[in-house]
Amino acid sequence: MDFNKLNYERPDIEEFERKVLNLLEKFKASDSHLEQFKIIDHINSLRNDVLTMFTIAQIRSHLHTLDGIYQNEQQYMNETWPIYEKIVALFHKHISYSPFKDEIRENFGEQLVSLADVSQHTVSSDVIEDLIKENNLISDYTKLLATSTIEFRGEKKTLSQLETFLYSSDRSIRKQAGETKYELLSQLEDMIDHILDELIKVRNTIALKLGHDSFVELGYARLSRVDYDQSDVEDFRKLILKHIVPIAEETRDKQRIRLGLNKLTFYDEDIRFSTGNSVPKGDIEWMEAGFEEILNEMSLEAGEFFHSLCANHLLDFLSKEGKARGAYATYLCNEKTPYIFANLNGTRKDMKVLSHEFGHAWQMYLFNERNSIPEYILPTKEACEIHSISMEFLVWPHLEKVFGEDTDKYRYAHLEDTLFSMPYRAAIDEFQHCIHKNPSLSIPERKEKWSEIESKYMPYKTDYENPYLKRGSFWQQQAHIFTTPFYYIDYALAQMCSLQIWSKAQTDESKAWEEYMKLCKLGGSKSFLQLIEQCGISSPFKEHGFTFIVGEIERWLELNGENIK
C-alpha cells in the first residue's frame, strides 16, 4: 500500500448521516443485544470509511498548505466534521441508553461505554455553525505559521527552518536566528492574538450552549478524561512546581556554567555543551536508515514495520516551504496502518521526534485486536504519549549508530529536556485554564497572565531581553492551545509514567521493553489510570512517584555528567 497512490474520495456526510440515522432507528427498536452488536459494528465500519478519507485529506493538506485542491478539502472537513461528531455523539447516546448496556459493556468493554457516556455532552445540532467557525480559526492559525517566511542570511526561511540555526554552536548565528524568529512572530502577533481571541469566544459560546459552566468542562469532555478531573490536574501542576521546578532551575544554571556564560539568553536554551550539541552524523535519509538499524536491534518486527512505512511513503520528514509545522502520527483506519508526519532539521532533536512519533505508530500497529472500533485504536491522549515518550528512552542503548562519540551528550541533554519541559507544560496548562475560565480577559491581560505564570514555573526566563517575549507572547507558538485545548499537560502526565519505564530500563532493558509492549497492545481498550495500573506503572497524581523519579534523575545526571563538556 503506497500512500501516494491512495485514492481520495470526498466523503458524503449527508449520505453518512442518513445511513447512520437509519441504523440507529433499528438499534432503538431492537429487542436483541446481538442485533445491537451487529449495528454497532456496521456503524463503526461507516465511520472508518469517513475517517480514512478525512485523514488522507488532512495529511495532504498539511504536506502542501499552498495546494488549492487539498486546502479546499480541508475547508470541507472544517464544515462537515462537526456534523460527523454530532452523529457520533448521537450514536454514543444510543449506547448509553440502551436496555442492553450491560451486554454492550461485556462484549465491547467498559471503556467504550465510558467514552459514550462522556461524548454525548460535547456536541449538538445547536453548535454546528460555531464548530465550523472554530475549525476555520484553527486552520487559519496552522496555515499562517506554516506559510509565513522572513529573510535570514540571504534566504527566505519559515519558522521551522529557522529552528535549525538555534542549535548552532556559533553564538552569533544563534542570536541572529533567535532575533529573526521573534521578528517574524512579532509580524504575526496581532493576527495570532485575534485568532485566539475569536477561538476563546466561540469555544465559550459552544460550552454554554451545551450546558457547561465554561469551556474548561467541555475541553475535558472532548479529551475523554473519564477517571480524573480538574482538581487532579491542578494538584499535578502543584507537584511539578514543588518537585520539578527546583531541579530544573538548578540544571539550567549548570548549563549556563558549562557554556561559560554570565547569563543564559533565549537563544542559548537549546545549546547544552561548550563543545556544541550532539548532532546526527548524516542527512535525513541516512538517519532514517540508522533508525531502522536501531529498531532491528531492539525488535526485528519493529525494524520491518518501519521499513514498510518508508517503502510505502507512510512518513514524511522533510521540512519545506508550505508544509505545516510540527509532528504527529495518525491512523488510516481502512488501510490498518499509521502515517508519520514530521519536520526534521538536522539537529539532535530529530532523534527525539523520530522515536517519539514512531512510538505512536508502533502502538497503532501492535493494537490489532479490536482496531475496527475507532475509540480503541488509540487510548486517550495522556496514555498515547506514554507510548511515544517511552520509545524516546528505549532507543538509548543503540544511539551510537546516529550520534557516534556524541551519544552521551545526546542522552544527557534528552534527560535535561524532560526536566525543562514539564514546568513549561504546566505553565501552558495553567494559562489555558485561566483564559478559558475568564473569557472576558483582554488581549493585554492575557499576556500579563502568561508572564506571571511563566515566571512562576520558569524563573530563569524573566531576564530574557526580547520585546516579543517581554510582552508575554511566547505561548503564541504553542499549537496545542489553538488546535487541542488542555492536551498539552498530557505530555507531562505521560512523562512521569515513561520515566518509570526509563528507570527500569537502566537495570533491566528486556523487562522494560516487555512492560512497554504490554501497554501498547492494550491500545485504547481501557482508561488512562486502568492502563497504567495493569502495566505496573504508578499514578502520576501520587507525590511518591515524583520523589522517586527526581531522585533517579539526579543520580543519573550526577553519575553521567562529570565527563561531558
N, C-alpha and C positions, 0 to 999 in steps of 0.2 A: 504494500500500500504506500503510494507516493503522495505526500501531502500536496505537492504542486499539481498533481493530476486529479485531485479530488474534485468531483463536480459539486458546484454550489447551486442550489435552487432555493430561491426565496420562499420561506415557509408561509403558507396561507393561514394566518392566525384566525381569520373568521371561520375557515373550514375546521381548524383545530378546535375552536370553541364549540362549534356545532356538534362535532363528534363526541367531545368530552361531556357536554351537557346531556346528550342523548344517553351516553353510558351511565351518567350519574342518576338519570331517571330510573334506569334499570337497577342500578345499585340500591336506590332508595326503596324500590318496590320488591327487591329480592327477599325471599324467605329462607335463603340458604347461605351459610357462610362460605361454602365452596364456590358458589356463584359470585359472591362478592370478591373472593380471591382472584377469580378469573378477570373480573372487571378491573381490579387494581392493576393486574399485570398488563391488561390491554391499554389502560390509560398511561401507564409508565412507558409503554412502547411508543405511544404517540408523543409523549413528552420528549423521549430520547431522539425522535426524528427532528423535532424543533430545535432541541438543544444542540444537536450535531451541526445543523446548518448555521445557527447563530454563532457557534464557536468558530467555525470556518471563517465566517464573515468578520468576526471581531479580530481574529488573528491577522487576517489580510489587511484589515483597515489599520491595525497598529503597525504592521510592517511598512505600509505605504500611506501615511496620513495625507499625502498630496494626491492620491489616486481618487479621481472623482467617482468611479464605479463603486468602490467599497466604502467610500465616505457616504454615498447615498444609502448603502446597505446599513451602515452604522446609524444613519438617521432613521431608517425604517425600524431598526431594533429599538432605538430610543422611544419611538412612538408605539411599538407593539409589545415590548417587553412588559410594561405594566399590565397589559391585557392578559398576557401569559401568566403573570404572577397572580392576577385576580382569579383566573381559572384554577390554578394550582391550589390557592387558598380555599376555594370552594370545594375542591376535591378533598383537601385535608379536613374541612369541616364535616364532610360526609363520613370520613373515617372516625372523627371524634365522636359523632353522634350515632354511629352505627349500633344497632342492637347486638351485633356480633363483634364488638370492640375487643372483648377478651380473646376471642378466637383469632382476630387480626393480630393482636399483640403476640399471641402464641406462635403464629405462623411467620409473621414478618419481623418480629422483635419489638421490644419495649421502646426503642429509640424512635422508630417510625411514628408510633402513637404520640410520643412526647413532642416530636417535631411538628406533627399535625396539630396538636393542641395549641402550640405557640404561634404557628404560622398564620392561622386564620385571623389574627389580630394585626397583620402587617399591611393589608391592602383591602380595598373595596372599590366598587364602581364610582363612589363619590370622589375618589382621589386620583383617578386615571390621568386627567389633564395635568394635575400637579406633579405626578410621577414622570410624565413626559417632559415637563419643564426641568425637573431635577436631572433627568438623564441628559438632556441637551446641555445643561450647565457643566456637567461632568465632562462631556465631550469637548466643550469649549476649552476647559482647563487643559485636558490632555493634549489637544491639538496645539494650543498656544505654547506650551512648554516644549513640545516636540519640534515645532517648525521655526521657532524664533532663533535667530543667529546674531552674532556680533563678530567684528573683525578682531583677530588675535594673531599677532606675528605674521601679518600679511595675508591671512586666510580667514574665510568665514567659518565660525565654529558654533555648533549647538551647545547647549548646556552639558549634554552627555559627553561630547568631545572635549570640552574644557576640563572635565574632571581628570583626564589623563595627566594634565600638566600640574595638577595639585599634588601629584606624587613625585614630582621632580626632586632630585637631590640638590639641585641648584635653587637656593632660596630666592634669588631674584626672579627666576621663572615662576616659582610658586606664587610669589607676591603678585606678579603681573597677572597670572591666571586667576587668582582669587579676586583681585580687584576687578578684572574684566567680567568674571562670573556675576559679581554683585552689581556691576554696572548694567549688565543685561537684565538681571532680575529687577533692578530699580526702574528700568524702562517698562517692565511688565507689571510693576507693583500695583498701580491703580486698577488695572484690569483684573488682576488676581483678587484684590480686595473686593471689587464689585461682584465677581463670581461667587466668592464665599458669602458675601452679604446676601445675595439672592438665594443661595443654597440654604442658608440658615432660615430665611423667611419661609421658603417653600416647604422645607422639612418640618418646621414648626406648624405650618398650616396643615400638612398631611397628618401629623401626630394628633393635633386637636380634633380633626375630623374623624379620626379613628378611635377617639375616646381616651387618648393617653394624656397625662399631665404635661408632658414635654416630649421633645424628640428623643431624649435620653432613653426613655422606656421603649420607644419604638425601635431605636437603634439596637438595643439589647435583643429585642424580639427578632429583628432581622438577622442577627448573628446566631440565633437559636441557642442562646445561653439558657439551658434548662436546669442546671444544677448549681448555679451561683448567681449572685446579684450585685448591684451597685455597691453595697456596703462591703462585700468581699473584695471587690476590686479596689475600693478606697483603702481598705486595710493592707492590701498587697502593695499599693503605692507607698504607704507608710513604712512598710518593711524595707522597700528599696531605699527610701530616704534614710532609714536608720542603719541599715547594714551595708548597702552597696555604695551610696554616695561618698562616705568617708574613704573607702579604699580606692574608689575611682579618682577622687581628688588627689590622694597620695600618689597614685600611679601616674596621673598627669604631671605631677611635679617631678617625679623620677624621669619621665620622658623629657621634660624641659632640661633637666640636668644632663641627661645623656646627649642632648643636642647642643649643649653648651650655650644656652640662651638665658638672658636675664628675664625674659618674659615670653610666654607662648602666645602666638597670634593665631588668627583664624586660618591662615594659610600654612600653619605648621602642624595642625592637628593630625594629619594623615601621614606625617613622617615620624618614624619611631626611633631611628638609629642615626648616629652621626655619619655612618658609612652608607646610609641610604637604606631604603626598604628592600625586602626580598622582591624579586620580580621573576616571572616565568622566563625560562631560558630560550623561548622561541615564540613564534607568532601564534595566532589563534588556532589555525589548523594544526600546528604542532602540538598545541596544548590539548586540543580535542583528542589527538592520538595518544598523548601521555595519560590523559584521564581514563581512556579506555583500558590502557595497560594497568593502571591503578585498580580499576574495578575488577579486572580479570584476576588480580592477585587476591582481592577480597572475596570474590564470588564469580565463578565462570558465568553463571546465569546473568548476573548484573552486567558483566562485560558484554555479553552477547546482546543483551537488551539495549544497552547504549549504542552498540554498533548498528542495530536495526534502526534506532532513531536517526542516526547520522545518514544511513543509506537511504532512508525514506523521506528525507527532508522534513523530519518532525522536530527540528530545532533550528533556531536562527540566532546567532551570537554577535553578528557584526553590527557595530554602531555606525549609523549613516544618517545623512540628512533626510528628514521626512519620516524617520522611524520613531515611534513613540518611546519615551524614556522608560526605564525600569526593567523589571524581570518578573516572570511568573511561569508557572506550569499549569496547563489546563487539560481538559479531557474531551476527546471526541467519542461520544457515547456509543454510536453505532459502529464505529471502527474499533472500539475497545482498545484505544491507545491514547497515551498522553502526548502533549506537544510542549516544548520548552521554548520560551521567548526570553531573550536577554540582550544586554548591550555590554559586551566585553571591551576593555580598552587597554589591555597590555599591562595592567597594574596587578599588585598582589591580590587585590580583592576579586579578581577574575576567578580564582580558585574557590573563594567563598561563595560567589554567585553560582558558579557551575555546580559545585557539590550540593549547595542548598536546593537549587531547582531540580537537580537530579533526584534528591531525596523525596521531593514531592512526586515526581514522575514514577519512581521506583515503588512507592506505596500504591499509586493508582494501578500499576502493573500487577503488583502482588495480590491486591484485593480483587479476586475474580469470582468469589463465591456467590455474591448477590449484586453484581455490578449492573444489573438491569434496573435496579432501584436507584434513581438519581440521588436520593438522600443518603445513600450508603456508599457511593463511590468515594466520597471524601468525608472525613469526620468534620466536626465543627472546627473553626479556623485555629483556635489555640492548640487543638490536638494535631491538626495538619502541620503546624510549624514545628512540632517535636520531630516529625519525620525528616524535615529539611535541615533543621539546626543540628540534629544528631549526626546526620550524614557529614556535615562540615567537620565534625570531630572524628568520626570513624575513619576518615581518609588519612588522618595524621601520620600513621606509621609508614605510609607509602609515598610521601610527598617529595622525596628526593628526586623522583622522576621528572618533576616540574621545576623545583627550586634549587636542586643541586646543593651546593655548600651553604646556601642561604635558607635552608629548610627550617633550622632552629629559629631564625629571625621571624619566619612566617608564623610558626606556632606561637611564639611569644606575643607577637602583635595581634594574632587572632584571639588569644585569650584576653588581651587588653581590650579588644573590640567589644567583647562580651560585657566587660565591666563598664565601658563607656556608653554602650548602647542602652542598657537598662534604665539609667536615670533619664535619658532622653525620651525613651518610650513612655516612661511615667509622666514626664512633662507634657508630651503631646496628649496623653490621655486626660490629664487634669485640665488642660486647656480646652479640650473638646467638651468635657462635662460643663465647664464654666460657660462657654459661648452658647451651648445649646440649652442650658438651664436659664440663661439670661439672654434671650434672642433680641432684646431691645438695645443691647450694648452697641455703641457707635464703633466705627472702624478704628478711630484712635484709642478708644477704651479697650478694645480687644488687644491691640498691640501693647498697651500698657500692662494688661493682664499677662500677656505672654512674657514680657520682660521680667515681671515679678515671679512667675512660675519658673522661668529659665534660671534665674539667679538662685532659686531655692535648690534645684536639682543639679545644676551645673555651675557652681560659683566661679569656676575658672574662666568662664566666658564673659564675665562682667566688665573686664578691662579691654575687650576687643575694640579696636579703633576702626570702625567702618560705619558710615552713615546708615546704610541699609539695615545692618544688624542692630545698631543703636536705636533705630525706630521700632524695634520689636517685630521684625518681618521674617525672621529665619524660617518660621513654620510654613511659609508660602510654598516651599519646595517639597513639602511632605505630602505626597499624592494621596495617602490614605485618608487624610482629613476631608478631601474632596470626593474621593471615589467610594470609600467604605468606612464610614464613621465608626469609631470605637474599636476598630480592628487592631490598631497598632499595639495596644498593650498585650495582645495575644502573643506577640513575639517574646515579650518578657516572661509571660507565664510559661511559654514553651522552653525558653532558655533555662529556667530553673529546673525543668524536667530533664532537658537534654544534658545539662551539666552533671546530673546524676549518672547518665549513661557514659559521659566523658570520664568521670571519676572512676567508674568501674573498668573502663577500657584501659586505664593506666596500669592495672594489675592483671586483668583477665579479658583480653581482647575478644576471644571467642564467646565468652559469656555475655559481654555487652552486645555483640552482634546478634546473638540468639534472642536476647530480650527485645532488641530493636526490631528484628524480623517478626516477632510475635505481635508487637504493636502494629506494624504495617499491615499484617494480614487481617487484623480486626477491622480495618477500614473505618467506616462511619457507623458501624453497627451498634455502637454504644456511645453514651455521653462522655464528655471530657474526663470527669472525675472517675467514672466507671472504667474507662480505658486505662488510665494510669494505675489505678488500683489493681486491675487484673494483671498488669505487667510489672508490678512491684516497684512503682515509682511513687515517691511521696508527694503529697499535695503541695503545690507552690504557695498555698494560702497559710501554711503552717510555719511558724517562726523557726523551729528547729532545723528546717531544711535550709534556711538562709545561713544560720550559724555554721552548719556543716560545710556548705558549698564555699562560703567565704574563706573558711579555714583551708580547704583543699586548694583553692586558687592561690591564696597567699603562699602556701608551702611550695606549690609548683613554680610560681614566679621567682621565689627566692632561690630555689634549687637550680633553676634553668637560666636565670638572668645574669649570673656572675660573669660568664664568658662571652656575652653578646654585647657588641659595641654599636 
